[in-house]
Amino acid sequence: MNMENPKICFVNSLGKTLFYVEDGGEAEIGGGGETFRFTCWYIDECHAKIGRHIYHIA
């Protein structure tokens, strides 16, 4: 991974890559007729801050 421009990998429940978001980029997530946009921050290869929450992503 290029640490000068890290990317966050979003996966489904089977571990299949869905999309990538660059550090500081935004992800738009929708469901139930609503759409939310969150800023995403790379922490390390297993963690990201999405909105106000930190997630384990690997």
C-alpha positions as CSV (number, residue, x, y, z in Angstrom):
1,M,0.0,0.0,0.0
2,N,1.2,3.5,-0.8
3,M,1.4,5.2,2.6
4,E,1.6,8.6,1.0
5,N,-1.9,8.1,-0.2
6,P,-3.5,5.3,1.8
7,K,-6.9,3.9,0.7
8,I,-9.6,2.3,2.8
9,C,-11.0,-0.9,1.4
10,F,-14.7,-1.6,2.0
11,V,-15.7,-5.3,1.8
12,N,-18.9,-7.2,2.1
13,S,-19.7,-9.9,4.7
14,L,-17.8,-12.5,2.5
15,G,-14.7,-10.4,2.4
16,K,-15.2,-9.4,-1.3
17,T,-13.9,-5.9,-2.1
18,L,-16.7,-3.5,-2.9
19,F,-14.8,-0.2,-3.3
20,Y,-12.0,1.9,-2.0
21,V,-12.0,5.4,-0.5
22,E,-8.9,7.6,-0.3
23,D,-7.9,8.9,3.2
24,G,-10.0,11.9,3.9
25,G,-12.5,11.0,1.2
26,E,-16.2,10.5,1.5
27,A,-18.4,7.4,1.3
28,E,-22.1,7.6,0.6
29,I,-24.1,4.9,2.2
30,G,-27.8,4.4,1.7
31,G,-30.6,2.2,2.8
32,G,-34.3,2.4,3.8
33,G,-34.8,5.4,1.6
34,E,-32.1,7.4,3.3
35,T,-28.6,8.3,2.2
36,F,-25.7,9.3,4.5
37,R,-22.3,10.7,3.6
38,F,-19.3,10.1,5.9
39,T,-15.8,11.3,5.8
40,C,-13.4,8.4,6.1
41,W,-9.9,8.4,7.7
42,Y,-7.3,5.7,7.4
43,I,-5.9,4.7,10.8
44,D,-4.0,1.5,9.8
45,E,-4.5,-1.5,7.5
46,C,-7.1,-2.9,9.8
47,H,-8.9,0.2,11.1
48,A,-10.6,3.3,9.8
49,K,-12.6,6.2,11.2
50,I,-15.8,6.5,9.3
51,G,-17.8,9.5,10.5
52,R,-17.3,9.6,14.2
53,H,-16.7,5.9,14.8
54,I,-13.6,3.7,14.5
55,Y,-14.2,0.3,12.7
56,H,-12.1,-2.8,12.3
57,I,-12.2,-3.4,8.6
58,A,-10.0,-6.4,7.9
